[in-house]
Amino acid sequence: MYFAYVIQCINFPDYFYKGHCENLEVRLKQHNSLKTKSNKHYAPFRIVYFEPFDTRDQAILKEKYWKTGAGRRYLQKILITVP
């Protein structure tokens, strides 16, 4: 199973990162242990949203959608309820 996920920076709550992976727990640990160069300056993170998929291609498509204007608006509506 694969996942498309959104993580939020704990120290900078306006910073969100969208990605995909096969294991959410391991991937979050990688982000928080500074092993991801693209956002290591924003660690630590917490997972705020994810969706499961049967294939990696499906997860990648969802991640790409979330990075569009329509996808960001979609996530804003969902994440408005996240404390």
PDB file of N, CA, C and O in Angstrom:
ATOM      1  N   MET A   1       0.840  -1.176   0.000  1.00  0.00           N
ATOM      2  CA  MET A   1       0.000   0.000   0.000  1.00  0.00           C
ATOM      3  C   MET A   1       0.888   1.242   0.000  1.00  0.00           C
ATOM      4  O   MET A   1       1.953   1.270   0.617  1.00  0.00           O
ATOM      5  N   TYR A   2       0.423   2.259  -0.703  1.00  0.00           N
ATOM      6  CA  TYR A   2       1.145   3.523  -0.804  1.00  0.00           C
ATOM      7  C   TYR A   2       0.281   4.640  -0.244  1.00  0.00           C
ATOM      8  O   TYR A   2      -0.937   4.507  -0.125  1.00  0.00           O
ATOM      9  N   PHE A   3       0.934   5.741   0.095  1.00  0.00           N
ATOM     10  CA  PHE A   3       0.224   6.864   0.699  1.00  0.00           C
ATOM     11  C   PHE A   3       0.658   8.175   0.060  1.00  0.00           C
ATOM     12  O   PHE A   3       1.829   8.363  -0.269  1.00  0.00           O
ATOM     13  N   ALA A   4      -0.293   9.069  -0.108  1.00  0.00           N
ATOM     14  CA  ALA A   4      -0.002  10.472  -0.373  1.00  0.00           C
ATOM     15  C   ALA A   4      -0.259  11.154   0.957  1.00  0.00           C
ATOM     16  O   ALA A   4      -1.272  10.893   1.607  1.00  0.00           O
ATOM     17  N   TYR A   5       0.660  12.035   1.369  1.00  0.00           N
ATOM     18  CA  TYR A   5       0.545  12.599   2.708  1.00  0.00           C
ATOM     19  C   TYR A   5       0.848  14.089   2.727  1.00  0.00           C
ATOM     20  O   TYR A   5       1.491  14.629   1.827  1.00  0.00           O
ATOM     21  N   VAL A   6       0.368  14.730   3.773  1.00  0.00           N
ATOM     22  CA  VAL A   6       0.664  16.138   4.023  1.00  0.00           C
ATOM     23  C   VAL A   6       1.195  16.219   5.443  1.00  0.00           C
ATOM     24  O   VAL A   6       0.566  15.735   6.384  1.00  0.00           O
ATOM     25  N   ILE A   7       2.368  16.842   5.587  1.00  0.00           N
ATOM     26  CA  ILE A   7       2.909  17.066   6.922  1.00  0.00           C
ATOM     27  C   ILE A   7       2.990  18.567   7.169  1.00  0.00           C
ATOM     28  O   ILE A   7       3.130  19.363   6.240  1.00  0.00           O
ATOM     29  N   GLN A   8       2.900  18.929   8.431  1.00  0.00           N
ATOM     30  CA  GLN A   8       2.933  20.325   8.831  1.00  0.00           C
ATOM     31  C   GLN A   8       4.111  20.544   9.768  1.00  0.00           C
ATOM     32  O   GLN A   8       4.380  19.729  10.650  1.00  0.00           O
ATOM     33  N   CYS A   9       4.806  21.648   9.566  1.00  0.00           N
ATOM     34  CA  CYS A   9       5.904  22.014  10.448  1.00  0.00           C
ATOM     35  C   CYS A   9       5.322  22.451  11.787  1.00  0.00           C
ATOM     36  O   CYS A   9       4.392  23.256  11.828  1.00  0.00           O
ATOM     37  N   ILE A  10       5.853  21.935  12.858  1.00  0.00           N
ATOM     38  CA  ILE A  10       5.358  22.275  14.191  1.00  0.00           C
ATOM     39  C   ILE A  10       5.759  23.701  14.576  1.00  0.00           C
ATOM     40  O   ILE A  10       4.968  24.416  15.190  1.00  0.00           O
ATOM     41  N   ASN A  11       6.968  24.118  14.225  1.00  0.00           N
ATOM     42  CA  ASN A  11       7.455  25.455  14.584  1.00  0.00           C
ATOM     43  C   ASN A  11       6.968  26.556  13.650  1.00  0.00           C
ATOM     44  O   ASN A  11       6.873  27.715  14.054  1.00  0.00           O
ATOM     45  N   PHE A  12       6.660  26.205  12.411  1.00  0.00           N
ATOM     46  CA  PHE A  12       6.150  27.150  11.413  1.00  0.00           C
ATOM     47  C   PHE A  12       4.849  26.575  10.849  1.00  0.00           C
ATOM     48  O   PHE A  12       4.863  25.975   9.775  1.00  0.00           O
ATOM     49  N   PRO A  13       3.735  26.745  11.547  1.00  0.00           N
ATOM     50  CA  PRO A  13       2.489  26.053  11.179  1.00  0.00           C
ATOM     51  C   PRO A  13       1.930  26.399   9.804  1.00  0.00           C
ATOM     52  O   PRO A  13       1.018  25.718   9.335  1.00  0.00           O
ATOM     53  N   ASP A  14       2.440  27.425   9.147  1.00  0.00           N
ATOM     54  CA  ASP A  14       1.977  27.744   7.796  1.00  0.00           C
ATOM     55  C   ASP A  14       2.727  26.956   6.724  1.00  0.00           C
ATOM     56  O   ASP A  14       2.392  27.050   5.543  1.00  0.00           O
ATOM     57  N   TYR A  15       3.739  26.179   7.124  1.00  0.00           N
ATOM     58  CA  TYR A  15       4.523  25.400   6.173  1.00  0.00           C
ATOM     59  C   TYR A  15       3.992  23.967   6.117  1.00  0.00           C
ATOM     60  O   TYR A  15       3.963  23.255   7.120  1.00  0.00           O
ATOM     61  N   PHE A  16       3.574  23.568   4.912  1.00  0.00           N
ATOM     62  CA  PHE A  16       3.095  22.210   4.671  1.00  0.00           C
ATOM     63  C   PHE A  16       3.941  21.582   3.575  1.00  0.00           C
ATOM     64  O   PHE A  16       4.372  22.261   2.643  1.00  0.00           O
ATOM     65  N   TYR A  17       4.175  20.282   3.695  1.00  0.00           N
ATOM     66  CA  TYR A  17       4.920  19.535   2.694  1.00  0.00           C
ATOM     67  C   TYR A  17       4.039  18.394   2.223  1.00  0.00           C
ATOM     68  O   TYR A  17       3.437  17.690   3.035  1.00  0.00           O
ATOM     69  N   LYS A  18       3.963  18.211   0.918  1.00  0.00           N
ATOM     70  CA  LYS A  18       3.168  17.126   0.343  1.00  0.00           C
ATOM     71  C   LYS A  18       4.107  16.114  -0.282  1.00  0.00           C
ATOM     72  O   LYS A  18       5.065  16.481  -0.963  1.00  0.00           O
ATOM     73  N   GLY A  19       3.829  14.838  -0.050  1.00  0.00           N
ATOM     74  CA  GLY A  19       4.674  13.795  -0.603  1.00  0.00           C
ATOM     75  C   GLY A  19       3.941  12.479  -0.726  1.00  0.00           C
ATOM     76  O   GLY A  19       2.737  12.396  -0.485  1.00  0.00           O
ATOM     77  N   HIS A  20       4.679  11.449  -1.103  1.00  0.00           N
ATOM     78  CA  HIS A  20       4.119  10.096  -1.167  1.00  0.00           C
ATOM     79  C   HIS A  20       5.173   9.119  -0.656  1.00  0.00           C
ATOM     80  O   HIS A  20       6.371   9.399  -0.693  1.00  0.00           O
ATOM     81  N   CYS A  21       4.708   7.980  -0.183  1.00  0.00           N
ATOM     82  CA  CYS A  21       5.625   6.980   0.372  1.00  0.00           C
ATOM     83  C   CYS A  21       4.906   5.647   0.490  1.00  0.00           C
ATOM     84  O   CYS A  21       3.712   5.531   0.211  1.00  0.00           O
ATOM     85  N   GLU A  22       5.658   4.656   0.905  1.00  0.00           N
ATOM     86  CA  GLU A  22       5.088   3.332   1.134  1.00  0.00           C
ATOM     87  C   GLU A  22       4.835   3.090   2.623  1.00  0.00           C
ATOM     88  O   GLU A  22       3.961   2.299   2.979  1.00  0.00           O
ATOM     89  N   ASN A  23       5.583   3.755   3.488  1.00  0.00           N
ATOM     90  CA  ASN A  23       5.435   3.566   4.930  1.00  0.00           C
ATOM     91  C   ASN A  23       5.439   4.938   5.607  1.00  0.00           C
ATOM     92  O   ASN A  23       6.479   5.591   5.691  1.00  0.00           O
ATOM     93  N   LEU A  24       4.281   5.366   6.084  1.00  0.00           N
ATOM     94  CA  LEU A  24       4.146   6.704   6.681  1.00  0.00           C
ATOM     95  C   LEU A  24       5.012   6.897   7.919  1.00  0.00           C
ATOM     96  O   LEU A  24       5.636   7.945   8.088  1.00  0.00           O
ATOM     97  N   GLU A  25       5.048   5.909   8.765  1.00  0.00           N
ATOM     98  CA  GLU A  25       5.804   6.015  10.015  1.00  0.00           C
ATOM     99  C   GLU A  25       7.296   6.226   9.744  1.00  0.00           C
ATOM    100  O   GLU A  25       7.926   7.099  10.340  1.00  0.00           O
ATOM    101  N   VAL A  26       7.844   5.426   8.850  1.00  0.00           N
ATOM    102  CA  VAL A  26       9.260   5.535   8.500  1.00  0.00           C
ATOM    103  C   VAL A  26       9.535   6.876   7.825  1.00  0.00           C
ATOM    104  O   VAL A  26      10.542   7.525   8.108  1.00  0.00           O
ATOM    105  N   ARG A  27       8.639   7.283   6.936  1.00  0.00           N
ATOM    106  CA  ARG A  27       8.856   8.539   6.214  1.00  0.00           C
ATOM    107  C   ARG A  27       8.828   9.737   7.159  1.00  0.00           C
ATOM    108  O   ARG A  27       9.636  10.654   7.010  1.00  0.00           O
ATOM    109  N   LEU A  28       7.920   9.747   8.122  1.00  0.00           N
ATOM    110  CA  LEU A  28       7.877  10.843   9.088  1.00  0.00           C
ATOM    111  C   LEU A  28       9.168  10.884   9.905  1.00  0.00           C
ATOM    112  O   LEU A  28       9.693  11.962  10.188  1.00  0.00           O
ATOM    113  N   LYS A  29       9.675   9.719  10.280  1.00  0.00           N
ATOM    114  CA  LYS A  29      10.944   9.670  11.014  1.00  0.00           C
ATOM    115  C   LYS A  29      12.079  10.226  10.170  1.00  0.00           C
ATOM    116  O   LYS A  29      12.960  10.906  10.697  1.00  0.00           O
ATOM    117  N   GLN A  30      12.076   9.952   8.871  1.00  0.00           N
ATOM    118  CA  GLN A  30      13.108  10.492   7.981  1.00  0.00           C
ATOM    119  C   GLN A  30      13.031  12.017   7.940  1.00  0.00           C
ATOM    120  O   GLN A  30      14.054  12.697   8.015  1.00  0.00           O
ATOM    121  N   HIS A  31      11.831  12.542   7.823  1.00  0.00           N
ATOM    122  CA  HIS A  31      11.667  13.999   7.809  1.00  0.00           C
ATOM    123  C   HIS A  31      12.153  14.602   9.126  1.00  0.00           C
ATOM    124  O   HIS A  31      12.865  15.606   9.123  1.00  0.00           O
ATOM    125  N   ASN A  32      11.781  14.005  10.227  1.00  0.00           N
ATOM    126  CA  ASN A  32      12.110  14.566  11.533  1.00  0.00           C
ATOM    127  C   ASN A  32      13.567  14.346  11.944  1.00  0.00           C
ATOM    128  O   ASN A  32      14.061  15.022  12.847  1.00  0.00           O
ATOM    129  N   SER A  33      14.251  13.419  11.298  1.00  0.00           N
ATOM    130  CA  SER A  33      15.669  13.210  11.608  1.00  0.00           C
ATOM    131  C   SER A  33      16.571  13.937  10.605  1.00  0.00           C
ATOM    132  O   SER A  33      17.764  13.651  10.508  1.00  0.00           O
ATOM    133  N   LEU A  34      15.987  14.871   9.868  1.00  0.00           N
ATOM    134  CA  LEU A  34      16.705  15.761   8.943  1.00  0.00           C
ATOM    135  C   LEU A  34      17.327  15.027   7.761  1.00  0.00           C
ATOM    136  O   LEU A  34      18.324  15.494   7.210  1.00  0.00           O
ATOM    137  N   LYS A  35      16.772  13.906   7.364  1.00  0.00           N
ATOM    138  CA  LYS A  35      17.307  13.147   6.237  1.00  0.00           C
ATOM    139  C   LYS A  35      16.699  13.577   4.904  1.00  0.00           C
ATOM    140  O   LYS A  35      17.069  13.049   3.855  1.00  0.00           O
ATOM    141  N   THR A  36      15.772  14.529   4.938  1.00  0.00           N
ATOM    142  CA  THR A  36      15.159  15.042   3.718  1.00  0.00           C
ATOM    143  C   THR A  36      15.693  16.456   3.482  1.00  0.00           C
ATOM    144  O   THR A  36      15.320  17.392   4.189  1.00  0.00           O
ATOM    145  N   LYS A  37      16.558  16.602   2.496  1.00  0.00           N
ATOM    146  CA  LYS A  37      17.243  17.875   2.271  1.00  0.00           C
ATOM    147  C   LYS A  37      16.275  19.020   1.971  1.00  0.00           C
ATOM    148  O   LYS A  37      16.502  20.151   2.400  1.00  0.00           O
ATOM    149  N   SER A  38      15.205  18.734   1.242  1.00  0.00           N
ATOM    150  CA  SER A  38      14.327  19.810   0.784  1.00  0.00           C
ATOM    151  C   SER A  38      13.622  20.554   1.906  1.00  0.00           C
ATOM    152  O   SER A  38      13.234  21.707   1.719  1.00  0.00           O
ATOM    153  N   ASN A  39      13.447  19.937   3.053  1.00  0.00           N
ATOM    154  CA  ASN A  39      12.712  20.629   4.122  1.00  0.00           C
ATOM    155  C   ASN A  39      13.317  20.411   5.511  1.00  0.00           C
ATOM    156  O   ASN A  39      12.622  20.560   6.517  1.00  0.00           O
ATOM    157  N   LYS A  40      14.579  20.068   5.574  1.00  0.00           N
ATOM    158  CA  LYS A  40      15.185  19.769   6.875  1.00  0.00           C
ATOM    159  C   LYS A  40      15.205  20.972   7.802  1.00  0.00           C
ATOM    160  O   LYS A  40      15.261  20.805   9.020  1.00  0.00           O
ATOM    161  N   HIS A  41      15.162  22.185   7.250  1.00  0.00           N
ATOM    162  CA  HIS A  41      15.191  23.390   8.087  1.00  0.00           C
ATOM    163  C   HIS A  41      13.859  23.659   8.777  1.00  0.00           C
ATOM    164  O   HIS A  41      13.763  24.532   9.639  1.00  0.00           O
ATOM    165  N   TYR A  42      12.827  22.901   8.391  1.00  0.00           N
ATOM    166  CA  TYR A  42      11.503  23.112   8.969  1.00  0.00           C
ATOM    167  C   TYR A  42      11.117  22.049   9.996  1.00  0.00           C
ATOM    168  O   TYR A  42      10.046  22.143  10.596  1.00  0.00           O
ATOM    169  N   ALA A  43      11.948  21.058  10.208  1.00  0.00           N
ATOM    170  CA  ALA A  43      11.640  19.984  11.165  1.00  0.00           C
ATOM    171  C   ALA A  43      11.508  20.567  12.563  1.00  0.00           C
ATOM    172  O   ALA A  43      12.163  21.564  12.865  1.00  0.00           O
ATOM    173  N   PRO A  44      10.704  19.994  13.406  1.00  0.00           N
ATOM    174  CA  PRO A  44       9.964  18.739  13.310  1.00  0.00           C
ATOM    175  C   PRO A  44       8.592  18.922  12.634  1.00  0.00           C
ATOM    176  O   PRO A  44       8.060  20.027  12.530  1.00  0.00           O
ATOM    177  N   PHE A  45       8.057  17.790  12.186  1.00  0.00           N
ATOM    178  CA  PHE A  45       6.784  17.746  11.472  1.00  0.00           C
ATOM    179  C   PHE A  45       5.792  16.831  12.178  1.00  0.00           C
ATOM    180  O   PHE A  45       6.145  16.026  13.040  1.00  0.00           O
ATOM    181  N   ARG A  46       4.544  16.990  11.775  1.00  0.00           N
ATOM    182  CA  ARG A  46       3.488  16.054  12.174  1.00  0.00           C
ATOM    183  C   ARG A  46       2.627  15.779  10.951  1.00  0.00           C
ATOM    184  O   ARG A  46       2.443  16.662  10.113  1.00  0.00           O
ATOM    185  N   ILE A  47       2.111  14.593  10.841  1.00  0.00           N
ATOM    186  CA  ILE A  47       1.229  14.246   9.728  1.00  0.00           C
ATOM    187  C   ILE A  47      -0.138  14.846  10.019  1.00  0.00           C
ATOM    188  O   ILE A  47      -0.705  14.630  11.090  1.00  0.00           O
ATOM    189  N   VAL A  48      -0.665  15.602   9.055  1.00  0.00           N
ATOM    190  CA  VAL A  48      -1.981  16.203   9.239  1.00  0.00           C
ATOM    191  C   VAL A  48      -3.034  15.597   8.328  1.00  0.00           C
ATOM    192  O   VAL A  48      -4.231  15.745   8.575  1.00  0.00           O
ATOM    193  N   TYR A  49      -2.590  14.906   7.262  1.00  0.00           N
ATOM    194  CA  TYR A  49      -3.559  14.290   6.354  1.00  0.00           C
ATOM    195  C   TYR A  49      -2.848  13.257   5.487  1.00  0.00           C
ATOM    196  O   TYR A  49      -1.687  13.436   5.120  1.00  0.00           O
ATOM    197  N   PHE A  50      -3.546  12.190   5.168  1.00  0.00           N
ATOM    198  CA  PHE A  50      -3.004  11.208   4.227  1.00  0.00           C
ATOM    199  C   PHE A  50      -4.148  10.439   3.592  1.00  0.00           C
ATOM    200  O   PHE A  50      -5.251  10.374   4.135  1.00  0.00           O
ATOM    201  N   GLU A  51      -3.870   9.862   2.440  1.00  0.00           N
ATOM    202  CA  GLU A  51      -4.823   8.997   1.737  1.00  0.00           C
ATOM    203  C   GLU A  51      -4.074   7.749   1.276  1.00  0.00           C
ATOM    204  O   GLU A  51      -2.971   7.857   0.742  1.00  0.00           O
ATOM    205  N   PRO A  52      -4.656   6.569   1.475  1.00  0.00           N
ATOM    206  CA  PRO A  52      -4.024   5.319   1.025  1.00  0.00           C
ATOM    207  C   PRO A  52      -4.367   5.006  -0.438  1.00  0.00           C
ATOM    208  O   PRO A  52      -5.439   5.364  -0.926  1.00  0.00           O
ATOM    209  N   PHE A  53      -3.440   4.333  -1.122  1.00  0.00           N
ATOM    210  CA  PHE A  53      -3.632   3.941  -2.522  1.00  0.00           C
ATOM    211  C   PHE A  53      -3.056   2.556  -2.748  1.00  0.00           C
ATOM    212  O   PHE A  53      -2.156   2.116  -2.033  1.00  0.00           O
ATOM    213  N   ASP A  54      -3.587   1.879  -3.753  1.00  0.00           N
ATOM    214  CA  ASP A  54      -3.101   0.543  -4.095  1.00  0.00           C
ATOM    215  C   ASP A  54      -1.790   0.583  -4.866  1.00  0.00           C
ATOM    216  O   ASP A  54      -0.974  -0.331  -4.752  1.00  0.00           O
ATOM    217  N   THR A  55      -1.582   1.645  -5.654  1.00  0.00           N
ATOM    218  CA  THR A  55      -0.373   1.718  -6.466  1.00  0.00           C
ATOM    219  C   THR A  55       0.382   3.025  -6.202  1.00  0.00           C
ATOM    220  O   THR A  55      -0.188   4.021  -5.755  1.00  0.00           O
ATOM    221  N   ARG A  56       1.660   2.983  -6.490  1.00  0.00           N
ATOM    222  CA  ARG A  56       2.494   4.173  -6.328  1.00  0.00           C
ATOM    223  C   ARG A  56       2.061   5.271  -7.300  1.00  0.00           C
ATOM    224  O   ARG A  56       2.062   6.451  -6.949  1.00  0.00           O
ATOM    225  N   ASP A  57       1.693   4.883  -8.512  1.00  0.00           N
ATOM    226  CA  ASP A  57       1.261   5.864  -9.506  1.00  0.00           C
ATOM    227  C   ASP A  57       0.048   6.659  -9.028  1.00  0.00           C
ATOM    228  O   ASP A  57      -0.034   7.864  -9.266  1.00  0.00           O
ATOM    229  N   GLN A  58      -0.886   5.999  -8.361  1.00  0.00           N
ATOM    230  CA  GLN A  58      -2.055   6.696  -7.833  1.00  0.00           C
ATOM    231  C   GLN A  58      -1.650   7.703  -6.759  1.00  0.00           C
ATOM    232  O   GLN A  58      -2.171   8.818  -6.728  1.00  0.00           O
ATOM    233  N   ALA A  59      -0.739   7.324  -5.894  1.00  0.00           N
ATOM    234  CA  ALA A  59      -0.270   8.212  -4.834  1.00  0.00           C
ATOM    235  C   ALA A  59       0.458   9.418  -5.430  1.00  0.00           C
ATOM    236  O   ALA A  59       0.296  10.538  -4.946  1.00  0.00           O
ATOM    237  N   ILE A  60       1.252   9.199  -6.466  1.00  0.00           N
ATOM    238  CA  ILE A  60       1.973  10.293  -7.112  1.00  0.00           C
ATOM    239  C   ILE A  60       0.987  11.263  -7.762  1.00  0.00           C
ATOM    240  O   ILE A  60       1.163  12.479  -7.683  1.00  0.00           O
ATOM    241  N   LEU A  61      -0.042  10.726  -8.400  1.00  0.00           N
ATOM    242  CA  LEU A  61      -1.041  11.596  -9.023  1.00  0.00           C
ATOM    243  C   LEU A  61      -1.736  12.473  -7.989  1.00  0.00           C
ATOM    244  O   LEU A  61      -1.980  13.653  -8.241  1.00  0.00           O
ATOM    245  N   LYS A  62      -2.053  11.912  -6.839  1.00  0.00           N
ATOM    246  CA  LYS A  62      -2.705  12.695  -5.788  1.00  0.00           C
ATOM    247  C   LYS A  62      -1.757  13.761  -5.258  1.00  0.00           C
ATOM    248  O   LYS A  62      -2.165  14.902  -5.046  1.00  0.00           O
ATOM    249  N   GLU A  63      -0.495  13.399  -5.043  1.00  0.00           N
ATOM    250  CA  GLU A  63       0.494  14.379  -4.584  1.00  0.00           C
ATOM    251  C   GLU A  63       0.603  15.527  -5.579  1.00  0.00           C
ATOM    252  O   GLU A  63       0.632  16.690  -5.177  1.00  0.00           O
ATOM    253  N   LYS A  64       0.665  15.217  -6.870  1.00  0.00           N
ATOM    254  CA  LYS A  64       0.751  16.256  -7.898  1.00  0.00           C
ATOM    255  C   LYS A  64      -0.490  17.137  -7.887  1.00  0.00           C
ATOM    256  O   LYS A  64      -0.389  18.352  -8.058  1.00  0.00           O
ATOM    257  N   TYR A  65      -1.654  16.538  -7.688  1.00  0.00           N
ATOM    258  CA  TYR A  65      -2.892  17.316  -7.614  1.00  0.00           C
ATOM    259  C   TYR A  65      -2.843  18.294  -6.443  1.00  0.00           C
ATOM    260  O   TYR A  65      -3.216  19.458  -6.590  1.00  0.00           O
ATOM    261  N   TRP A  66      -2.392  17.833  -5.299  1.00  0.00           N
ATOM    262  CA  TRP A  66      -2.319  18.698  -4.115  1.00  0.00           C
ATOM    263  C   TRP A  66      -1.392  19.881  -4.330  1.00  0.00           C
ATOM    264  O   TRP A  66      -1.524  20.894  -3.642  1.00  0.00           O
ATOM    265  N   LYS A  67      -0.472  19.781  -5.253  1.00  0.00           N
ATOM    266  CA  LYS A  67       0.475  20.864  -5.515  1.00  0.00           C
ATOM    267  C   LYS A  67      -0.057  21.866  -6.537  1.00  0.00           C
ATOM    268  O   LYS A  67       0.630  22.831  -6.872  1.00  0.00           O
ATOM    269  N   THR A  68      -1.274  21.645  -7.036  1.00  0.00           N
ATOM    270  CA  THR A  68      -1.916  22.594  -7.949  1.00  0.00           C
ATOM    271  C   THR A  68      -2.748  23.573  -7.132  1.00  0.00           C
ATOM    272  O   THR A  68      -2.960  23.368  -5.938  1.00  0.00           O
ATOM    273  N   GLY A  69      -3.210  24.622  -7.767  1.00  0.00           N
ATOM    274  CA  GLY A  69      -4.055  25.594  -7.085  1.00  0.00           C
ATOM    275  C   GLY A  69      -5.331  24.963  -6.558  1.00  0.00           C
ATOM    276  O   GLY A  69      -5.727  25.210  -5.419  1.00  0.00           O
ATOM    277  N   ALA A  70      -5.978  24.145  -7.386  1.00  0.00           N
ATOM    278  CA  ALA A  70      -7.216  23.477  -6.957  1.00  0.00           C
ATOM    279  C   ALA A  70      -6.936  22.509  -5.813  1.00  0.00           C
ATOM    280  O   ALA A  70      -7.731  22.395  -4.880  1.00  0.00           O
ATOM    281  N   GLY A  71      -5.810  21.819  -5.888  1.00  0.00           N
ATOM    282  CA  GLY A  71      -5.439  20.879  -4.829  1.00  0.00           C
ATOM    283  C   GLY A  71      -5.151  21.573  -3.515  1.00  0.00           C
ATOM    284  O   GLY A  71      -5.507  21.065  -2.452  1.00  0.00           O
ATOM    285  N   ARG A  72      -4.506  22.734  -3.576  1.00  0.00           N
ATOM    286  CA  ARG A  72      -4.240  23.500  -2.347  1.00  0.00           C
ATOM    287  C   ARG A  72      -5.538  23.986  -1.721  1.00  0.00           C
ATOM    288  O   ARG A  72      -5.683  23.970  -0.499  1.00  0.00           O
ATOM    289  N   ARG A  73      -6.489  24.422  -2.554  1.00  0.00           N
ATOM    290  CA  ARG A  73      -7.790  24.856  -2.019  1.00  0.00           C
ATOM    291  C   ARG A  73      -8.523  23.677  -1.376  1.00  0.00           C
ATOM    292  O   ARG A  73      -9.145  23.823  -0.324  1.00  0.00           O
ATOM    293  N   TYR A  74      -8.444  22.507  -2.019  1.00  0.00           N
ATOM    294  CA  TYR A  74      -9.052  21.297  -1.466  1.00  0.00           C
ATOM    295  C   TYR A  74      -8.472  20.978  -0.089  1.00  0.00           C
ATOM    296  O   TYR A  74      -9.213  20.700   0.854  1.00  0.00           O
ATOM    297  N   LEU A  75      -7.145  21.021   0.020  1.00  0.00           N
ATOM    298  CA  LEU A  75      -6.502  20.727   1.291  1.00  0.00           C
ATOM    299  C   LEU A  75      -6.824  21.787   2.349  1.00  0.00           C
ATOM    300  O   LEU A  75      -6.975  21.463   3.527  1.00  0.00           O
ATOM    301  N   GLN A  76      -6.928  23.040   1.932  1.00  0.00           N
ATOM    302  CA  GLN A  76      -7.274  24.098   2.894  1.00  0.00           C
ATOM    303  C   GLN A  76      -8.617  23.809   3.543  1.00  0.00           C
ATOM    304  O   GLN A  76      -8.777  23.981   4.752  1.00  0.00           O
ATOM    305  N   LYS A  77      -9.579  23.373   2.747  1.00  0.00           N
ATOM    306  CA  LYS A  77     -10.910  23.052   3.288  1.00  0.00           C
ATOM    307  C   LYS A  77     -10.830  21.898   4.281  1.00  0.00           C
ATOM    308  O   LYS A  77     -11.481  21.923   5.325  1.00  0.00           O
ATOM    309  N   ILE A  78     -10.035  20.897   3.954  1.00  0.00           N
ATOM    310  CA  ILE A  78      -9.910  19.730   4.836  1.00  0.00           C
ATOM    311  C   ILE A  78      -9.112  20.078   6.091  1.00  0.00           C
ATOM    312  O   ILE A  78      -9.489  19.689   7.196  1.00  0.00           O
ATOM    313  N   LEU A  79      -8.017  20.807   5.921  1.00  0.00           N
ATOM    314  CA  LEU A  79      -7.109  21.074   7.026  1.00  0.00           C
ATOM    315  C   LEU A  79      -7.583  22.177   7.947  1.00  0.00           C
ATOM    316  O   LEU A  79      -6.980  22.392   8.998  1.00  0.00           O
ATOM    317  N   ILE A  80      -8.633  22.878   7.592  1.00  0.00           N
ATOM    318  CA  ILE A  80      -9.142  23.947   8.445  1.00  0.00           C
ATOM    319  C   ILE A  80      -9.629  23.382   9.786  1.00  0.00           C
ATOM    320  O   ILE A  80      -9.696  24.108  10.778  1.00  0.00           O
ATOM    321  N   THR A  81      -9.965  22.097   9.813  1.00  0.00           N
ATOM    322  CA  THR A  81     -10.441  21.464  11.028  1.00  0.00           C
ATOM    323  C   THR A  81      -9.323  20.876  11.877  1.00  0.00           C
ATOM    324  O   THR A  81      -9.552  20.437  13.004  1.00  0.00           O
ATOM    325  N   VAL A  82      -8.097  20.871  11.321  1.00  0.00           N
ATOM    326  CA  VAL A  82      -6.965  20.307  12.054  1.00  0.00           C
ATOM    327  C   VAL A  82      -6.510  21.315  13.106  1.00  0.00           C
ATOM    328  O   VAL A  82      -6.248  22.472  12.777  1.00  0.00           O
ATOM    329  N   PRO A  83      -6.414  20.889  14.369  1.00  0.00           N
ATOM    330  CA  PRO A  83      -6.013  21.837  15.412  1.00  0.00           C
ATOM    331  C   PRO A  83      -4.550  22.242  15.312  1.00  0.00           C
ATOM    332  O   PRO A  83      -4.072  23.035  16.123  1.00  0.00           O
TER     333      PRO A  83
END
